[in-house]
Amino acid sequence: MYYRINRLSQELSRIRREQGAGLDCRQEREMLQEVEHALRDRDAMEDVHAPYGTIAEPAMNKGIAVDLRFTFGNVNAHGRPRSQPYVSEGTIDVPLPSSVRRDQLTLAPRPGTT
């Protein structure tokens, strides 16, 4: 979902640069509608997983999701409290749009690091 939102955001930026002031805003409006649909799809996906305590929070940089931080509630898949805290860490690569280079972005430090 965040890859899709990143791509749409970059396309929207491109359209805005190319249009300039006073030009037809139809393309921009259509792209904004696509972004809105993508955000609604993301929200619907979050609604499915939130009751199980799984939450994904994006780290944003210049309007681009560059990292996702997942948190898990203290319940199991059946909604019952866990007897021990559940701790997990992993990495999921989220490709950046081709027009964005990673070395152009400044990333926030990970929690617990300096």
N, CA, C and O of each residue as an XYZ file, in Angstrom:
456
protein
N       0.814     -1.188      0.000
C       0.000      0.000      0.000
C       0.867      1.265      0.000
O       0.595      2.217     -0.732
N       1.906      1.259      0.826
C       2.729      2.467      0.899
C       3.531      2.669     -0.383
O       3.777      3.804     -0.789
N       3.930      1.592     -1.009
C       4.607      1.728     -2.313
C       3.646      2.390     -3.303
O       4.032      3.311     -4.024
N       2.412      1.928     -3.338
C       1.405      2.505     -4.239
C       1.187      3.991     -3.927
O       1.129      4.816     -4.839
N       1.068      4.323     -2.655
C       0.882      5.722     -2.266
C       2.107      6.544     -2.647
O       1.970      7.672     -3.120
N       3.305      5.992     -2.447
C       4.534      6.702     -2.853
C       4.525      6.998     -4.351
O       4.825      8.115     -4.773
N       4.182      5.994     -5.145
C       4.159      6.183     -6.601
C       3.149      7.257     -7.002
O       3.463      8.120     -7.821
N       1.959      7.216     -6.446
C       0.928      8.206     -6.773
C       1.354      9.601     -6.333
O       1.101     10.579     -7.037
N       1.994      9.699     -5.182
C       2.462     10.989     -4.689
C       3.502     11.593     -5.635
O       3.479     12.791     -5.920
N       4.409     10.745     -6.116
C       5.429     11.228     -7.057
C       4.799     11.655     -8.379
O       5.213     12.651     -8.971
N       3.808     10.912     -8.841
C       3.122     11.261    -10.081
C       2.367     12.582     -9.904
O       2.357     13.416    -10.810
N       1.745     12.774     -8.761
C       1.055     14.027     -8.475
C       2.030     15.195     -8.481
O       1.722     16.255     -9.026
N       3.197     15.013     -7.885
C       4.226     16.061     -7.889
C       4.666     16.387     -9.312
O       4.841     17.554     -9.663
N       4.843     15.356    -10.125
C       5.245     15.567    -11.517
C       4.190     16.376    -12.270
O       4.521     17.316    -12.993
N       2.928     16.008    -12.097
C       1.836     16.718    -12.769
C       1.818     18.179    -12.337
O       1.663     19.071    -13.171
N       1.973     18.422    -11.060
C       1.957     19.803    -10.563
C       3.116     20.617    -11.121
O       2.949     21.794    -11.443
N       4.287     20.004    -11.239
C       5.446     20.720    -11.820
C       5.194     21.067    -13.280
O       5.495     22.173    -13.729
N       4.636     20.105    -14.019
C       4.428     20.307    -15.455
C       3.294     21.268    -15.765
O       3.334     21.969    -16.776
N       2.289     21.305    -14.912
C       1.134     22.152    -15.193
C       1.457     23.630    -15.055
O       1.041     24.436    -15.887
N       2.183     23.986    -14.030
C       2.440     25.400    -13.804
C       1.157     26.117    -13.411
O       0.105     25.494    -13.268
N       1.249     27.396    -13.242
C       0.095     28.191    -12.804
C      -0.871     28.426    -13.965
O      -0.462     28.674    -15.099
N      -2.149     28.342    -13.653
C      -3.179     28.711    -14.611
C      -3.535     27.681    -15.663
O      -4.363     27.965    -16.529
N      -2.945     26.495    -15.623
C      -3.280     25.477    -16.617
C      -4.429     24.611    -16.120
O      -4.828     24.706    -14.959
N      -4.958     23.772    -16.996
C      -6.065     22.869    -16.671
C      -5.679     21.966    -15.495
O      -4.635     21.314    -15.521
N      -6.510     21.934    -14.487
C      -6.220     21.158    -13.282
C      -6.885     19.780    -13.293
O      -6.914     19.105    -12.264
N      -7.412     19.362    -14.422
C      -8.121     18.085    -14.515
C      -7.225     16.915    -14.126
O      -7.635     16.050    -13.352
N      -5.996     16.882    -14.662
C      -5.084     15.778    -14.332
C      -4.764     15.755    -12.842
O      -4.716     14.689    -12.227
N      -4.547     16.924    -12.271
C      -4.251     16.995    -10.847
C      -5.429     16.464    -10.027
O      -5.233     15.702     -9.080
N      -6.635     16.859    -10.385
C      -7.827     16.408     -9.677
C      -7.962     14.885     -9.779
O      -8.260     14.220     -8.786
N      -7.745     14.335    -10.977
C      -7.831     12.884    -11.158
C      -6.789     12.155    -10.314
O      -7.080     11.113     -9.726
N      -5.570     12.706    -10.256
C      -4.518     12.074     -9.467
C      -4.834     12.176     -7.973
O      -4.576     11.238     -7.219
N      -5.389     13.306     -7.547
C      -5.790     13.436     -6.146
C      -6.853     12.410     -5.780
O      -6.853     11.883     -4.668
N      -7.756     12.126     -6.708
C      -8.779     11.101     -6.462
C      -8.139      9.718     -6.340
O      -8.557      8.911     -5.510
N      -7.132      9.448     -7.160
C      -6.427      8.158     -7.055
C      -5.710      8.037     -5.715
O      -5.720      6.978     -5.087
N      -5.081      9.145     -5.281
C      -4.411      9.142     -3.977
C      -5.437      8.874     -2.876
O      -5.185      8.085     -1.965
N      -6.584      9.529     -2.963
C      -7.632      9.328     -1.963
C      -8.092      7.865     -1.936
O      -8.290      7.305     -0.858
N      -8.263      7.245     -3.098
C      -8.648      5.828     -3.149
C      -7.573      4.955     -2.504
O      -7.886      4.024     -1.762
N      -6.309      5.258     -2.787
C      -5.208      4.476     -2.199
C      -5.199      4.629     -0.683
O      -4.960      3.660      0.038
N      -5.459      5.843     -0.194
C      -5.495      6.064      1.256
C      -6.671      5.325      1.893
O      -6.547      4.786      2.993
N      -7.799      5.301      1.208
C      -8.951      4.547      1.720
C      -8.652      3.047      1.750
O      -9.016      2.360      2.704
N      -7.989      2.540      0.705
C      -7.609      1.124      0.676
C      -6.658      0.802      1.831
O      -6.781     -0.235      2.483
N      -5.704      1.713      2.073
C      -4.768      1.518      3.185
C      -5.526      1.487      4.507
O      -5.278      0.628      5.353
N      -6.462      2.438      4.681
C      -7.242      2.483      5.917
C      -8.068      1.209      6.102
O      -8.184      0.701      7.217
N      -8.638      0.696      5.016
C      -9.425     -0.536      5.095
C      -8.539     -1.709      5.513
O      -8.956     -2.549      6.310
N      -7.314     -1.768      4.976
C      -6.387     -2.829      5.347
C      -6.013     -2.702      6.822
O      -5.937     -3.702      7.536
N      -5.779     -1.472      7.274
C      -5.460     -1.270      8.683
C      -6.620     -1.695      9.575
O      -6.408     -2.265     10.646
N      -7.848     -1.419      9.135
C      -9.025     -1.795      9.919
C      -9.125     -3.308     10.098
O      -9.616     -3.782     11.123
N      -8.660     -4.068      9.100
C      -8.679     -5.524      9.199
C      -7.701     -6.007     10.263
O      -8.013     -6.924     11.023
N      -6.515     -5.395     10.322
C      -5.454     -5.888     11.203
C      -5.428     -5.238     12.578
O      -4.903     -5.829     13.522
N      -5.980     -4.037     12.717
C      -5.940     -3.328     13.999
C      -6.599     -4.092     15.144
O      -6.073     -4.066     16.256
N      -7.733     -4.776     14.922
C      -8.328     -5.515     16.050
C      -7.416     -6.592     16.621
O      -7.598     -7.008     17.766
N      -6.446     -7.046     15.849
C      -5.490     -8.050     16.326
C      -4.271     -7.397     16.957
O      -3.357     -8.087     17.406
N      -4.253     -6.058     16.992
C      -3.158     -5.341     17.628
C      -1.986     -5.062     16.722
O      -0.934     -4.646     17.208
N      -2.119     -5.271     15.422
C      -1.026     -5.021     14.493
C      -1.210     -3.645     13.878
O      -2.216     -3.375     13.222
N      -0.239     -2.785     14.093
C      -0.309     -1.416     13.584
C       0.981     -1.099     12.843
O       2.073     -1.341     13.356
N       0.853     -0.555     11.633
C       2.014     -0.129     10.842
C       2.027      1.394     10.811
O       1.047      2.022     10.409
N       3.137      1.983     11.234
C       3.273      3.434     11.209
C       4.409      3.787     10.260
O       5.542      3.351     10.463
N       4.117      4.580      9.217
C       5.175      4.938      8.283
C       6.044      6.072      8.813
O       5.554      6.992      9.469
N       7.332      5.994      8.522
C       8.240      7.118      8.738
C       8.280      7.863      7.408
O       8.647      7.294      6.380
N       7.906      9.124      7.434
C       7.791      9.906      6.207
C       8.971     10.857      6.051
O       9.511     11.369      7.031
N       9.355     11.080      4.807
C      10.388     12.053      4.474
C       9.993     12.711      3.170
O       9.944     12.058      2.128
N       9.714     13.986      3.224
C       9.318     14.756      2.044
C       8.113     14.126      1.339
O       8.058     14.074      0.110
N       7.156     13.651      2.130
C       5.938     13.080      1.569
C       6.055     11.652      1.084
O       5.114     11.134      0.484
N       7.189     10.992      1.327
C       7.432      9.620      0.889
C       7.591      8.735      2.122
O       8.326      9.083      3.047
N       6.907      7.595      2.136
C       7.091      6.615      3.216
C       8.421      5.907      2.976
O       8.590      5.200      1.983
N       9.367      6.107      3.905
C      10.697      5.520      3.733
C      10.952      4.358      4.681
O      11.943      3.640      4.547
N      10.050      4.180      5.640
C      10.211      3.089      6.593
C       8.844      2.797      7.193
O       8.008      3.693      7.311
N       8.619      1.554      7.569
C       7.396      1.171      8.269
C       7.788      0.559      9.600
O       8.649     -0.318      9.671
N       7.143      1.034     10.649
C       7.386      0.488     11.977
C       6.109     -0.216     12.410
O       5.045      0.396     12.498
N       6.232     -1.513     12.680
C       5.082     -2.313     13.086
C       5.090     -2.463     14.597
O       6.135     -2.683     15.210
N       3.917     -2.342     15.183
C       3.759     -2.641     16.598
C       2.668     -3.704     16.715
O       1.730     -3.755     15.920
N       2.823     -4.536     17.720
C       1.892     -5.626     17.937
C       1.335     -5.517     19.345
O       2.083     -5.322     20.303
N       0.043     -5.639     19.467
C      -0.605     -5.571     20.770
C      -0.289     -6.789     21.611
O       0.332     -7.744     21.142
N      -0.718     -6.746     22.844
C      -0.439     -7.833     23.770
C      -1.568     -8.865     23.763
O      -2.001     -9.332     24.816
N      -2.045     -9.219     22.546
C      -3.059    -10.269     22.410
C      -2.623    -11.222     21.314
O      -1.883    -10.848     20.404
N      -3.087    -12.454     21.411
C      -2.755    -13.421     20.364
C      -3.767    -13.315     19.225
O      -4.640    -12.448     19.249
N      -3.655    -14.181     18.243
C      -4.530    -14.132     17.067
C      -5.988    -14.381     17.416
O      -6.876    -14.046     16.632
N      -6.250    -14.964     18.580
C      -7.624    -15.229     19.011
C      -8.175    -14.110     19.896
O      -9.303    -14.200     20.382
N      -7.380    -13.051     20.105
C      -7.828    -11.932     20.915
C      -7.639    -12.132     22.410
O      -8.134    -11.339     23.211
N      -6.925    -13.188     22.792
C      -6.682    -13.456     24.210
C      -5.352    -12.814     24.636
O      -4.388    -12.812     23.871
N      -5.306    -12.273     25.854
C      -4.044    -11.665     26.318
C      -2.906    -12.685     26.318
O      -3.112    -13.854     26.642
N      -1.732    -12.244     25.961
C      -0.547    -13.115     25.986
C      -0.025    -13.212     27.422
O      -0.147    -12.274     28.209
N       0.547    -14.350     27.735
C       1.130    -14.497     29.063
C       2.495    -13.818     29.129
O       2.920    -13.368     30.193
N       3.172    -13.747     27.999
C       4.476    -13.083     27.914
C       4.415    -12.032     26.809
O       3.697    -12.212     25.826
N       5.160    -10.935     26.959
C       5.173     -9.932     25.876
C       5.683    -10.551     24.578
O       6.581    -11.393     24.591
N       5.110    -10.131     23.477
C       5.497    -10.621     22.150
C       6.373     -9.557     21.500
O       5.910     -8.451     21.221
N       7.619     -9.888     21.262
C       8.557     -8.936     20.676
C       9.096     -9.532     19.388
O       9.542    -10.679     19.363
N       9.054     -8.754     18.327
C       9.547     -9.217     17.032
C      10.082     -8.027     16.257
O       9.568     -6.916     16.388
N      11.101     -8.250     15.457
C      11.631     -7.194     14.608
C      11.967     -7.788     13.249
O      12.437     -8.921     13.154
N      11.728     -7.035     12.229
C      12.030     -7.496     10.886
C      12.204     -6.312      9.956
O      11.981     -5.164     10.340
N      12.597     -6.598      8.749
C      12.802     -5.557      7.750
C      11.997     -5.905      6.516
O      12.031     -7.035      6.028
N      11.274     -4.919      6.021
C      10.535     -5.066      4.776
C      10.973     -3.922      3.869
O      10.825     -2.754      4.226
N      11.505     -4.248      2.716
C      11.921     -3.218      1.774
C      10.706     -2.634      1.073
O       9.859     -3.368      0.564
N      10.625     -1.305      1.050
C       9.581     -0.601      0.321
C      10.289      0.155     -0.795
O      10.965      1.149     -0.526
N      10.150     -0.294     -2.044
C      10.855      0.370     -3.143
C      10.418      1.829     -3.273
O       9.240      2.160     -3.138
N      11.391      2.679     -3.536
C      11.093      4.083     -3.791
C      10.766      4.258     -5.265
O      11.233      3.487     -6.103
N       9.967      5.270     -5.583
C       9.731      5.567     -7.004
C      11.059      5.833     -7.704
O      12.006      6.302     -7.073
N      11.139      5.544     -8.980
C      12.397      5.664     -9.714
C      12.954      7.085     -9.716
O      14.155      7.274     -9.909
N      12.105      8.082     -9.505
C      12.578      9.465     -9.524
C      13.202      9.902     -8.199
O      13.719     11.014     -8.098
N      13.160      9.037     -7.181
C      13.698      9.381     -5.868
C      14.919      8.516     -5.594
O      14.873      7.293     -5.726
N      16.011      9.169     -5.211
C      17.225      8.437     -4.838
C      17.346      8.446     -3.326
O      17.120      9.470     -2.683
N      17.699      7.312     -2.766
C      17.775      7.189     -1.306
C      18.778      8.176     -0.718
O      18.549      8.701      0.372
N      19.875      8.438     -1.406
C      20.879      9.359     -0.863
C      20.380     10.806     -0.818
O      21.034     11.668     -0.231
N      19.233     11.075     -1.431
C      18.638     12.407     -1.362
C      17.761     12.569     -0.121
O      17.328     13.680      0.184
N      17.496     11.487      0.590
C      16.610     11.515      1.741
C      17.404     11.482      3.030
O      18.468     10.867      3.100
N      16.885     12.143      4.045
C      17.459     12.102      5.378
C      16.519     11.267      6.235
O      15.359     11.629      6.436
N      17.024     10.156      6.733
C      16.176      9.244      7.494
C      16.314      9.524      8.986
O      17.400      9.843      9.471
N      15.213      9.402      9.701
C      15.220      9.560     11.154
C      15.908      8.348     11.766
O      15.786      7.237     11.250
N      16.631      8.556     12.866
C      17.269      7.396     13.511
C      16.225      6.451     14.055
O      15.137      6.870     14.450
N      16.557      5.178     14.073
C      15.650      4.175     14.632
C      15.545      4.384     16.131
O      16.519      4.786     16.767
N      14.385      4.119     16.704
C      14.233      4.250     18.153
C      15.260      3.380     18.873
O      15.514      2.242     18.479
N      15.840      3.929     19.926
C      16.824      3.178     20.708
C      18.237      3.255     20.181
O      19.144      2.656     20.758
N      18.451      4.007     19.055
C      19.806      4.176     18.529
C      20.186      5.643     18.623
O      19.333      6.507     18.825
N      21.445      5.908     18.478
C      21.893      7.315     18.536
C      22.391      7.760     17.197
O      22.809      8.907     17.043
